[in-house]
Amino acid sequence: MARADAKIVEFPIAEGAIHRLQREVAALQQRNALLETLIDTLTLGVVLVDGEGRIDYRNRAAQEIFARRDGLFERDGMLTIRSPAALRLLAMIASGAQSDEAVTVPREGSAEAYTLLLTRRDDLVLILIRDPQHGPSGNFAAISRHFALTHCETSLLEALTFGERLNDFCRRRGISPNTGKFHLRSLFAKTGTNRQADLIRRSISLLASFAPFT
């Protein structure tokens, strides 16, 4: 029995549909370019890595941090961290065994450490890096607007998220511990949390959610 030759059926695509698709692709490319420009204005380092530590994206601030090679750097496309604890945490989050966390990475020749916020985003790990050479910035602006925080509440939330103790924050800002506790209670009420650990995890999660790539 002879086998019939396979026939290829071609479905014509309307020219208007092609032009519409081209416009959508161009709009998406423009949006991505805008997002990349915006994220390059952050003083937070933003890095995306896969489960093996291979870097998928790094913004300008992260590139500047890597260039110093004083605790974090890139080698052959891989993220290298001079902190066993940070590497273990990165592996645990990449495997899905641990939720959002923060960890410090010592810097060579400096008493000030980097603080890394790590959270899993689909098959990648999003890492936000606080550079101690930069002071408080607008990185928490979206969270501040989301919860209607005061300036002092926003500063306290940023300090706690990046590892500063409440008493140290109070001394640095020249306020009493009671005033600091008042601001902390206000943060609990506005964010729907009742423990400092939960507050910090909420902050990390929202930072990741408000960043591009979500």
N, CA, C and O of each residue as an XYZ file, in Angstrom:
856
protein
N       0.849     -1.194      0.000
C       0.000      0.000      0.000
C       0.884      1.243      0.000
O       1.699      1.452      0.898
N       0.700      2.045     -1.015
C       1.551      3.223     -1.147
C       1.161      4.271     -0.120
O      -0.022      4.524      0.106
N       2.175      4.885      0.505
C       1.922      5.917      1.507
C       1.728      7.253      0.818
O       2.537      7.657     -0.017
N       0.674      7.920      1.166
C       0.404      9.227      0.552
C       1.451     10.227      1.020
O       1.866     10.236      2.179
N       1.854     11.049      0.101
C       2.821     12.090      0.460
C       2.198     13.067      1.435
O       1.049     13.477      1.276
N       2.985     13.442      2.470
C       2.484     14.411      3.448
C       2.308     15.760      2.796
O       3.139     16.197      2.000
N       1.244     16.398      3.132
C       0.967     17.714      2.585
C       1.149     18.781      3.660
O       0.720     18.614      4.802
N       1.771     19.839      3.286
C       1.974     20.961      4.190
C       0.888     21.988      3.926
O       0.780     22.531      2.827
N       0.101     22.242      4.932
C      -0.979     23.208      4.799
C      -0.497     24.543      5.336
O      -0.088     24.633      6.494
N      -0.537     25.538      4.544
C      -0.089     26.869      4.950
C      -1.297     27.736      5.276
O      -2.252     27.825      4.504
N      -1.227     28.372      6.444
C      -2.291     29.271      6.853
C      -1.798     30.707      6.656
O      -0.834     31.128      7.295
N      -2.432     31.424      5.813
C      -1.990     32.807      5.572
C      -2.164     33.662      6.824
O      -3.161     33.544      7.537
N      -1.182     34.520      7.080
C      -1.251     35.439      8.217
C      -1.516     36.836      7.687
O      -0.790     37.350      6.837
N      -2.545     37.417      8.196
C      -2.921     38.749      7.722
C      -1.793     39.737      7.987
O      -1.135     39.686      9.026
N      -1.585     40.624      7.042
C      -0.516     41.612      7.178
C      -0.731     42.487      8.407
O       0.225     42.894      9.066
N      -2.003     42.774      8.710
C      -2.295     43.585      9.886
C      -1.875     42.912     11.169
O      -1.412     43.573     12.098
N      -2.038     41.563     11.231
C      -1.635     40.827     12.423
C      -0.123     40.865     12.601
O       0.368     40.964     13.725
N       0.614     40.787     11.501
C       2.085     40.855     11.571
C       2.520     42.208     12.107
O       3.388     42.290     12.975
N       1.907     43.276     11.583
C       2.274     44.613     12.048
C       1.920     44.802     13.524
O       2.659     45.450     14.265
N       0.791     44.236     13.946
C       0.394     44.341     15.348
C       1.397     43.611     16.248
O       1.763     44.109     17.313
N       1.837     42.427     15.810
C       2.826     41.672     16.576
C       4.143     42.421     16.657
O       4.791     42.433     17.704
N       4.540     43.043     15.559
C       5.779     43.814     15.554
C       5.701     44.988     16.519
O       6.668     45.296     17.215
N       4.525     45.649     16.556
C       4.352     46.773     17.476
C       4.414     46.301     18.930
O       4.989     46.983     19.778
N       3.828     45.141     19.220
C       3.847     44.608     20.579
C       5.258     44.246     21.008
O       5.649     44.493     22.149
N       6.025     43.657     20.088
C       7.419     43.309     20.400
C       8.232     44.574     20.655
O       9.026     44.621     21.594
N       8.041     45.597     19.830
C       8.771     46.850     20.001
C       8.415     47.503     21.325
O       9.286     48.048     22.003
N       7.121     47.450     21.703
C       6.695     48.042     22.978
C       7.316     47.293     24.143
O       7.722     47.909     25.128
N       7.395     45.970     24.046
C       8.000     45.171     25.113
C       9.484     45.476     25.250
O       9.997     45.591     26.363
N      10.174     45.607     24.121
C      11.596     45.938     24.157
C      11.816     47.317     24.781
O      12.759     47.514     25.547
N      10.947     48.260     24.450
C      11.050     49.603     25.020
C      10.812     49.573     26.529
O      11.502     50.255     27.287
N       9.831     48.776     26.959
C       9.536     48.656     28.390
C      10.715     48.043     29.131
O      11.095     48.520     30.201
N      11.298     46.986     28.567
C      12.447     46.346     29.216
C      13.629     47.298     29.313
O      14.337     47.319     30.320
N      13.841     48.089     28.261
C      14.938     49.060     28.286
C      14.705     50.105     29.364
O      15.646     50.524     30.038
N      13.441     50.534     29.534
C      13.117     51.507     30.574
C      13.338     50.927     31.956
O      13.893     51.591     32.831
N      12.900     49.671     32.161
C      13.099     49.029     33.456
C      14.580     48.907     33.783
O      14.993     49.138     34.919
N      15.371     48.545     32.790
C      16.811     48.407     33.036
C      17.429     49.755     33.385
O      18.305     49.834     34.246
N      16.976     50.816     32.719
C      17.470     52.159     33.033
C      17.102     52.544     34.455
O      17.921     53.106     35.182
N      15.857     52.240     34.860
C      15.415     52.576     36.207
C      16.182     51.806     37.265
O      16.582     52.374     38.281
N      16.391     50.521     37.037
C      17.060     49.710     38.053
C      18.536     50.075     38.156
O      19.162     49.846     39.191
N      19.096     50.645     37.085
C      20.487     51.088     37.145
C      20.643     52.353     37.976
O      21.765     52.721     38.326
N      19.534     53.033     38.302
C      19.625     54.221     39.148
C      19.633     53.863     40.633
O      19.924     54.721     41.466
N      19.320     52.618     40.980
C      19.294     52.205     42.379
C      20.706     52.132     42.943
O      21.650     51.763     42.244
N      20.837     52.490     44.222
C      22.113     52.273     44.897
C      22.204     50.852     45.442
O      23.284     50.403     45.824
N      21.080     50.143     45.482
C      21.105     48.723     45.818
C      21.660     47.930     44.639
O      21.271     48.158     43.493
N      22.563     47.007     44.920
C      22.971     46.078     43.889
C      21.858     45.071     43.647
O      21.272     44.560     44.601
N      21.564     44.785     42.413
C      20.515     43.832     42.055
C      21.141     42.749     41.187
O      21.707     43.035     40.131
N      21.036     41.496     41.643
C      21.649     40.376     40.938
C      20.643     39.232     40.843
O      19.930     38.946     41.805
N      20.588     38.587     39.698
C      19.796     37.375     39.519
C      20.751     36.231     39.230
O      21.581     36.326     38.326
N      20.639     35.148     39.995
C      21.493     33.982     39.768
C      20.625     32.734     39.721
O      19.537     32.694     40.295
N      21.125     31.710     39.025
C      20.405     30.440     39.008
C      20.829     29.592     40.202
O      21.601     30.041     41.049
N      20.323     28.373     40.262
C      20.592     27.513     41.408
C      22.042     27.131     41.578
O      22.447     26.706     42.661
N      22.847     27.277     40.513
C      24.274     26.949     40.587
C      25.143     28.173     40.819
O      26.369     28.069     40.873
N      24.509     29.339     40.958
C      25.266     30.557     41.207
C      25.694     31.285     39.954
O      26.469     32.238     40.034
N      25.200     30.855     38.774
C      25.546     31.542     37.536
C      24.713     32.813     37.422
O      23.498     32.792     37.617
N      25.381     33.919     37.105
C      24.720     35.215     37.081
C      23.931     35.389     35.788
O      24.460     35.234     34.687
N      22.661     35.711     35.952
C      21.778     35.959     34.806
C      21.651     37.450     34.529
O      21.452     37.859     33.386
N      21.768     38.265     35.579
C      21.669     39.719     35.427
C      22.353     40.376     36.612
O      22.345     39.853     37.726
N      22.948     41.539     36.346
C      23.476     42.383     37.419
C      23.304     43.839     36.987
O      23.560     44.181     35.832
N      22.868     44.697     37.920
C      22.705     46.099     37.553
C      24.027     46.840     37.748
O      25.037     46.246     38.125
N      24.001     48.144     37.485
C      25.238     48.929     37.515
C      25.857     48.949     38.916
O      27.074     48.831     39.061
N      25.015     49.099     39.947
C      25.542     49.127     41.314
C      26.232     47.814     41.657
O      27.283     47.813     42.299
N      25.645     46.689     41.230
C      26.265     45.388     41.488
C      27.591     45.265     40.742
O      28.550     44.714     41.282
N      27.659     45.764     39.522
C      28.915     45.718     38.766
C      30.014     46.491     39.484
O      31.167     46.061     39.519
N      29.642     47.645     40.060
C      30.637     48.434     40.795
C      31.116     47.689     42.037
O      32.297     47.742     42.381
N      30.197     46.995     42.709
C      30.572     46.207     43.890
C      31.501     45.071     43.490
O      32.521     44.845     44.141
N      31.156     44.355     42.423
C      31.986     43.241     41.966
C      33.394     43.712     41.595
O      34.373     43.001     41.819
N      33.484     44.922     41.025
C      34.780     45.434     40.569
C      35.749     45.640     41.726
O      36.963     45.599     41.527
N      35.234     45.860     42.930
C      36.117     46.057     44.091
C      36.758     44.763     44.554
O      37.861     44.776     45.102
N      36.076     43.643     44.338
C      36.588     42.316     44.703
C      36.978     42.260     46.187
O      37.999     41.675     46.550
N      36.161     42.866     47.023
C      36.478     42.907     48.454
C      35.521     42.064     49.289
O      35.455     42.224     50.508
N      34.782     41.171     48.645
C      33.857     40.303     49.373
C      32.885     39.619     48.441
O      32.447     38.496     48.690
N      32.552     40.313     47.359
C      31.661     39.784     46.327
C      32.280     40.084     44.973
O      32.732     41.203     44.735
N      32.306     39.108     44.091
C      32.777     39.387     42.738
C      32.295     38.303     41.780
O      31.769     37.267     42.185
N      32.491     38.578     40.515
C      32.062     37.665     39.456
C      33.291     37.003     38.841
O      34.269     37.672     38.509
N      33.230     35.687     38.694
C      34.338     34.954     38.085
C      33.767     33.956     37.073
O      33.029     33.040     37.437
N      34.113     34.145     35.818
C      33.646     33.270     34.740
C      32.125     33.136     34.750
O      31.577     32.051     34.555
N      31.464     34.262     34.982
C      30.007     34.260     34.964
C      29.352     33.730     36.219
O      28.126     33.659     36.294
N      30.161     33.349     37.221
C      29.629     32.797     38.467
C      29.762     33.825     39.592
O      30.727     34.587     39.635
N      28.792     33.838     40.495
C      28.863     34.704     41.662
C      29.760     34.067     42.712
O      29.538     32.928     43.123
N      30.769     34.803     43.140
C      31.685     34.337     44.173
C      31.493     35.190     45.422
O      31.566     36.417     45.364
N      31.248     34.528     46.550
C      31.009     35.220     47.818
C      32.008     34.702     48.840
O      32.092     33.496     49.070
N      32.763     35.604     49.454
C      33.723     35.201     50.476
C      33.030     35.100     51.828
O      33.387     35.794     52.780
N      32.042     34.230     51.894
C      31.306     33.999     53.136
C      30.634     32.643     53.041
O      29.645     32.501     52.322
N      31.148     31.629     53.756
C      30.519     30.302     53.723
C      29.047     30.339     54.122
O      28.229     29.618     53.551
N      28.708     31.186     55.109
C      27.318     31.257     55.554
C      26.416     31.774     54.434
O      25.310     31.269     54.239
N      26.893     32.784     53.699
C      26.095     33.333     52.596
C      25.946     32.316     51.473
O      24.884     32.222     50.858
N      26.993     31.560     51.205
C      26.919     30.540     50.152
C      25.945     29.438     50.521
O      25.183     28.970     49.676
N      25.966     29.019     51.791
C      25.027     27.982     52.234
C      23.588     28.486     52.129
O      22.694     27.758     51.697
N      23.377     29.743     52.530
C      22.036     30.309     52.469
C      21.561     30.416     51.027
O      20.403     30.123     50.729
N      22.447     30.834     50.134
C      22.103     30.933     48.720
C      21.690     29.576     48.168
O      20.703     29.476     47.439
N      22.443     28.524     48.514
C      22.117     27.184     48.039
C      20.777     26.707     48.583
O      20.007     26.072     47.862
N      20.488     27.005     49.851
C      19.242     26.576     50.468
C      18.040     27.272     49.822
O      17.012     26.643     49.571
N      18.179     28.571     49.557
C      17.074     29.301     48.941
C      16.876     28.856     47.500
O      15.743     28.738     47.034
N      17.984     28.608     46.787
C      17.883     28.155     45.405
C      17.174     26.813     45.306
O      16.481     26.543     44.325
N      17.347     25.968     46.328
C      16.712     24.651     46.318
C      15.270     24.708     46.810
O      14.560     23.703     46.765
N      14.835     25.873     47.280
C      13.481     26.009     47.786
C      13.322     25.559     49.223
O      12.200     25.458     49.719
N      14.439     25.284     49.906
C      14.379     24.769     51.274
C      14.284     25.876     52.316
O      14.091     25.589     53.497
N      14.417     27.138     51.905
C      14.391     28.228     52.877
C      13.743     29.446     52.243
O      13.837     29.652     51.033
N      13.088     30.251     53.066
C      12.386     31.424     52.562
C      13.336     32.617     52.496
O      14.550     32.469     52.638
N      12.767     33.797     52.278
C      13.561     35.015     52.176
C      14.395     35.229     53.435
O      13.902     35.071     54.552
N      15.651     35.588     53.247
C      16.534     35.814     54.388
C      17.539     36.915     54.056
O      17.723     37.280     52.895
N      18.185     37.434     55.102
C      19.259     38.407     54.957
C      20.523     37.832     55.571
O      20.458     37.078     56.543
N      21.673     38.184     55.009
C      22.947     37.698     55.524
C      24.004     38.754     55.245
O      23.934     39.453     54.234
N      24.985     38.873     56.136
C      26.070     39.831     55.935
C      27.277     39.140     55.311
O      27.521     37.954     55.536
N      28.026     39.906     54.524
C      29.242     39.409     53.883
C      30.374     40.363     54.251
O      30.343     41.529     53.859
N      31.378     39.889     55.000
C      32.490     40.759     55.392
C      33.229     41.316     54.173
O      33.318     40.669     53.130
N      33.750     42.524     54.333
C      34.536     43.161     53.272
C      35.997     43.211     53.688
O      36.314     43.555     54.826
N      36.864     42.875     52.784
C      38.296     42.920     53.069
C      38.735     44.376     53.261
O      38.425     45.249     52.450
N      39.458     44.607     54.348
C      39.989     45.939     54.605
C      38.962     46.939     55.086
O      39.229     48.141     55.064
N      37.790     46.485     55.522
C      36.765     47.403     55.999
C      35.986     46.753     57.130
O      35.752     45.544     57.125
N      35.589     47.563     58.095
C      34.782     47.057     59.201
C      33.310     46.974     58.817
O      32.523     46.329     59.510
N      32.932     47.621     57.721
C      31.536     47.626     57.276
C      31.308     46.494     56.287
O      32.058     46.338     55.323
N      30.279     45.714     56.529
C      29.990     44.549     55.696
C      28.896     44.863     54.686
O      28.112     45.797     54.857
N      28.865     44.059     53.628
C      27.717     44.089     52.727
C      26.569     43.337     53.394
O      26.798     42.397     54.155
N      25.357     43.745     53.112
C      24.188     42.986     53.538
C      23.453     42.513     52.304
O      23.118     43.305     51.423
N      23.203     41.211     52.247
C      22.520     40.617     51.113
C      21.119     40.176     51.524
O      20.944     39.505     52.541
N      20.136     40.554     50.735
C      18.774     40.065     50.910
C      18.514     39.080     49.778
O      18.643     39.435     48.606
N      18.152     37.860     50.113
C      17.981     36.809     49.119
C      16.549     36.309     49.124
O      15.973     36.058     50.182
N      15.987     36.167     47.960
C      14.635     35.639     47.834
C      14.516     34.897     46.511
O      15.110     35.300     45.511
N      13.762     33.832     46.506
C      13.597     33.025     45.293
C      12.526     33.641     44.412
O      11.438     33.971     44.884
N      12.835     33.796     43.128
C      11.899     34.303     42.145
C      11.833     33.296     41.001
O      12.697     33.280     40.124
N      10.790     32.450     41.021
C      10.655     31.379     40.035
C      11.872     30.460     40.123
O      12.130     29.881     41.179
N      12.620     30.318     39.034
C      13.775     29.416     39.043
C      15.075     30.145     39.345
O      16.150     29.552     39.248
N      14.998     31.414     39.708
C      16.189     32.207     39.982
C      16.140     32.736     41.408
O      15.086     32.761     42.042
N      17.296     33.155     41.897
C      17.383     33.804     43.201
C      17.697     35.278     42.964
O      18.685     35.618     42.314
N      16.845     36.143     43.500
C      17.075     37.583     43.425
C      17.866     38.007     44.656
O      17.465     37.736     45.787
N      18.994     38.673     44.424
C      19.857     39.134     45.505
C      19.922     40.657     45.468
O      20.304     41.246     44.457
N      19.547     41.287     46.573
C      19.673     42.731     46.719
C      20.848     42.994     47.655
O      20.904     42.440     48.753
N      21.779     43.829     47.229
C      23.013     44.068     47.975
C      23.040     45.509     48.472
O      22.956     46.456     47.689
N      23.160     45.653     49.779
C      23.303     47.002     50.340
C      24.789     47.324     50.445
O      25.545     46.627     51.121
N      25.186     48.384     49.769
C      26.566     48.834     49.773
C      26.756     49.806     50.930
O      26.133     50.867     50.937
N      27.603     49.476     51.917
C      27.771     50.372     53.073
C      28.369     51.719     52.705
O      28.330     52.651     53.509
N      28.923     51.838     51.502
C      29.479     53.123     51.081
C      28.382     54.121     50.708
O      28.637     55.319     50.579
N      27.159     53.612     50.537
C      26.029     54.481     50.216
C      25.123     54.596     51.432
O      24.849     53.597     52.098
N      24.668     55.772     51.720
C      23.734     55.981     52.816
C      22.330     55.587     52.412
O      22.125     55.033     51.332
N      21.358     55.867     53.269
C      19.964     55.571     52.946
C      19.569     56.242     51.635
O      20.013     57.351     51.339
N      18.744     55.573     50.865
C      18.376     56.073     49.548
C      16.876     55.916     49.352
O      16.131     55.663     50.299
N      16.456     56.067     48.125
C      15.046     55.935     47.810
C      14.622     54.518     47.539
O      13.535     54.300     47.003
N      15.443     53.536     47.891
C      15.110     52.149     47.576
C      13.854     51.663     48.304
O      13.197     50.728     47.845
N      13.521     52.283     49.423
C      12.357     51.878     50.195
C      11.149     52.780     49.922
O      10.151     52.717     50.640
N      11.238     53.599     48.907
C      10.167     54.555     48.644
C       8.845     53.854     48.359
O       7.797     54.285     48.840
N       8.887     52.777     47.581
C       7.647     52.075     47.231
C       7.006     51.458     48.471
O       5.787     51.502     48.632
N       7.836     50.881     49.352
C       7.307     50.297     50.588
C       6.730     51.392     51.473
O       5.681     51.207     52.090
N       7.413     52.532     51.537
C       6.934     53.640     52.351
C       5.556     54.100     51.874
O       4.663     54.347     52.685
N       5.390     54.214     50.561
C       4.088     54.629     50.026
C       3.031     53.553     50.265
O       1.878     53.860     50.568
N       3.434     52.285     50.125
C       2.487     51.177     50.271
C       1.852     51.155     51.653
O       0.656     50.893     51.786
N       2.653     51.429     52.689
C       2.156     51.371     54.068
C       1.933     52.746     54.688
O       1.584     52.850     55.864
N       2.133     53.803     53.898
C       1.978     55.177     54.413
C       2.870     55.407     55.626
O       2.411     55.878     56.667
N       4.156     55.069     55.483
C       5.102     55.219     56.588
C       5.618     56.645     56.672
O       5.704     57.353     55.668
N       5.960     57.049     57.880
C       6.631     58.333     58.057
C       8.097     58.170     57.653
O       8.581     57.062     57.421
N       8.789     59.317     57.578
C      10.206     59.274     57.197
C      11.015     58.461     58.207
O      11.868     57.661     57.821
N      10.746     58.666     59.510
C      11.495     57.953     60.539
C      11.173     56.459     60.526
O      12.060     55.628     60.721
N       9.913     56.124     60.299
C       9.528     54.710     60.215
C      10.211     54.034     59.044
O      10.667     52.896     59.152
N      10.281     54.741     57.919
C      10.956     54.184     56.734
C      12.432     53.965     57.008
O      12.990     52.932     56.637
N      13.072     54.939     57.661
C      14.504     54.812     57.988
C      14.751     53.643     58.928
O      15.722     52.902     58.772
N      13.860     53.483     59.912
C      14.004     52.376     60.861
C      13.811     51.041     60.148
O      14.564     50.098     60.389
N      12.817     50.952     59.280
C      12.577     49.705     58.549
C      13.779     49.336     57.687
O      14.175     48.172     57.632
N      14.353     50.320     57.021
C      15.527     50.053     56.190
C      16.693     49.586     57.053
O      17.393     48.639     56.696
N      16.902     50.250     58.184
C      18.009     49.878     59.071
C      17.840     48.452     59.598
O      18.788     47.667     59.580
N      16.647     48.122     60.062
C      16.413     46.772     60.591
C      16.535     45.721     59.500
O      17.090     44.647     59.734
N      16.025     46.016     58.317
C      16.081     45.051     57.210
C      17.512     44.709     56.859
O      17.824     43.566     56.524
N      18.380     45.703     56.937
C      19.777     45.477     56.577
C      20.665     45.196     57.780
O      21.878     45.397     57.720
N      20.057     44.726     58.885
C      20.853     44.158     59.964
C      21.218     45.066     61.113
O      21.886     44.613     62.042
N      20.814     46.328     61.101
C      21.149     47.220     62.212
C      20.217     46.950     63.397
O      19.023     46.717     63.210
N      20.763     46.981     64.607
C      19.965     46.768     65.806
C      19.201     48.041     66.166
O      19.621     49.152     65.843
N      18.072     47.850     66.840
C      17.224     48.986     67.201
C      17.991     49.997     68.045
O      17.914     51.197     67.781
N      18.734     49.536     69.059
C      19.466     50.459     69.929
C      20.537     51.220     69.148
O      20.766     52.404     69.396
N      21.195     50.535     68.199
C      22.208     51.212     67.382
C      21.568     52.270     66.495
O      22.131     53.346     66.294
N      20.395     51.960     65.967
C      19.672     52.942     65.153
C      19.324     54.168     65.996
O      19.480     55.302     65.543
N      18.856     53.938     67.216
C      18.483     55.053     68.094
C      19.679     55.943     68.402
O      19.575     57.170     68.380
N      20.819     55.315     68.690
C      22.028     56.110     68.971
C      22.442     56.907     67.741
O      22.802     58.079     67.850
N      22.393     56.268     66.563
C      22.805     56.957     65.330
C      21.889     58.120     65.007
O      22.342     59.153     64.514
N      20.594     57.958     65.283
C      19.646     59.027     64.971
C      19.476     60.028     66.106
O      18.806     61.049     65.947
N      20.093     59.727     67.266
C      19.990     60.641     68.397
C      18.617     60.669     69.034
O      18.164     61.717     69.494
N      17.944     59.515     69.066
C      16.631     59.433     69.695
C      16.703     58.441     70.855
O      17.624     57.627     70.926
N      15.749     58.512     71.743
C      15.743     57.620     72.901
C      15.259     56.226     72.498
O      14.538     56.079     71.512
N      15.656     55.204     73.261
C      15.154     53.844     72.976
C      13.631     53.763     73.006
O      13.038     53.016     72.228
N      12.987     54.531     73.903
C      11.526     54.516     73.963
C      10.908     55.057     72.668
O       9.899     54.543     72.186
N      11.529     56.098     72.119
C      11.041     56.636     70.841
C      11.231     55.617     69.727
O      10.368     55.457     68.864
N      12.379     54.925     69.755
C      12.621     53.881     68.752
C      11.591     52.765     68.853
O      11.101     52.274     67.836
N      11.261     52.361     70.081
C      10.257     51.312     70.276
C       8.883     51.777     69.823
O       8.090     50.987     69.310
N       8.600     53.070     70.014
C       7.323     53.623     69.548
C       7.220     53.498     68.024
O       6.180     53.096     67.501
N       8.301     53.843     67.313
C       8.304     53.731     65.858
C       8.201     52.266     65.425
O       7.562     51.956     64.420
N       8.830     51.371     66.184
C       8.775     49.952     65.847
C       7.346     49.421     66.000
O       6.861     48.675     65.150
N       6.680     49.814     67.091
C       5.286     49.382     67.288
C       4.392     49.916     66.164
O       3.475     49.232     65.709
N       4.669     51.129     65.730
C       3.910     51.701     64.624
C       4.136     50.909     63.334
O       3.205     50.701     62.555
N       5.375     50.470     63.117
C       5.675     49.633     61.947
C       4.921     48.312     62.019
O       4.370     47.852     61.018
N       4.895     47.704     63.197
C       4.145     46.455     63.364
C       2.674     46.661     62.970
O       2.097     45.863     62.231
N       2.090     47.742     63.476
C       0.664     47.999     63.243
C       0.381     48.242     61.757
O      -0.601     47.731     61.219
N       1.242     49.019     61.100
C       0.996     49.368     59.702
C       1.268     48.213     58.741
O       0.653     48.135     57.678
N       2.183     47.317     59.109
C       2.542     46.217     58.211
C       1.833     44.919     58.567
O       1.997     43.920     57.866
N       1.049     44.914     59.641
C       0.332     43.703     60.022
C       1.229     42.617     60.576
O       0.931     41.432     60.424
N       2.326     42.999     61.219
C       3.242     42.040     61.837
C       3.283     42.304     63.338
O       2.805     43.339     63.803
N       3.850     41.374     64.090
C       3.981     41.602     65.537
C       5.331     41.170     66.086
O       5.558     41.200     67.295
N       6.234     40.764     65.181
C       7.602     40.419     65.597
C       8.577     41.057     64.624
O       8.270     41.246     63.447
N       9.762     41.388     65.133
C      10.757     42.031     64.284
C      11.186     41.113     63.142
O      11.405     41.583     62.025
N      11.307     39.813     63.405
C      11.717     38.882     62.358
C      10.682     38.849     61.234
O      11.037     38.799     60.056
N       9.393     38.878     61.607
C       8.336     38.880     60.586
C       8.330     40.190     59.799
O       8.079     40.202     58.593
N       8.607     41.281     60.491
C       8.668     42.588     59.835
C       9.772     42.608     58.778
O       9.572     43.101     57.668
N      10.933     42.069     59.133
C      12.065     42.065     58.206
C      11.778     41.173     57.007
O      12.092     41.532     55.872
N      11.177     40.004     57.258
C      10.841     39.114     56.134
C       9.827     39.775     55.208
O       9.913     39.637     53.987
N       8.874     40.487     55.785
C       7.883     41.201     54.961
C       8.576     42.257     54.121
O       8.251     42.436     52.947
N       9.511     42.945     54.708
C      10.240     43.990     53.994
C      11.031     43.395     52.830
O      11.013     43.935     51.724
N      11.723     42.288     53.078
C      12.509     41.646     52.022
C      11.605     41.213     50.876
O      11.920     41.428     49.705
N      10.481     40.602     51.228
C       9.552     40.128     50.214
C       9.021     41.279     49.363
O       8.904     41.154     48.144
N       8.702     42.397     50.010
C       8.175     43.538     49.269
C       9.241     44.210     48.432
O       8.959     44.673     47.326
N      10.459     44.273     48.937
C      11.549     44.833     48.122
C      11.674     44.061     46.817
O      11.824     44.645     45.744
N      11.608     42.733     46.930
C      11.709     41.902     45.731
C      10.508     42.108     44.823
O      10.649     42.116     43.600
N       9.322     42.276     45.411
C       8.104     42.427     44.626
C       8.064     43.774     43.905
O       7.549     43.871     42.791
N       8.614     44.818     44.549
C       8.566     46.146     43.947
C       9.688     46.359     42.939
O       9.663     47.323     42.174
N      10.681     45.452     42.937
C      11.775     45.587     41.991
C      11.321     45.132     40.613
O      10.361     44.369     40.511
N      11.986     45.579     39.547
C      11.724     45.000     38.241
C      12.023     43.513     38.245
O      12.568     42.995     39.220
N      11.679     42.827     37.180
C      11.840     41.373     37.029
C      10.777     40.598     37.782
O      10.939     39.389     37.950
N       9.684     41.222     38.253
C       8.643     40.480     38.925
C       7.442     40.328     38.023
O       6.446     39.723     38.418
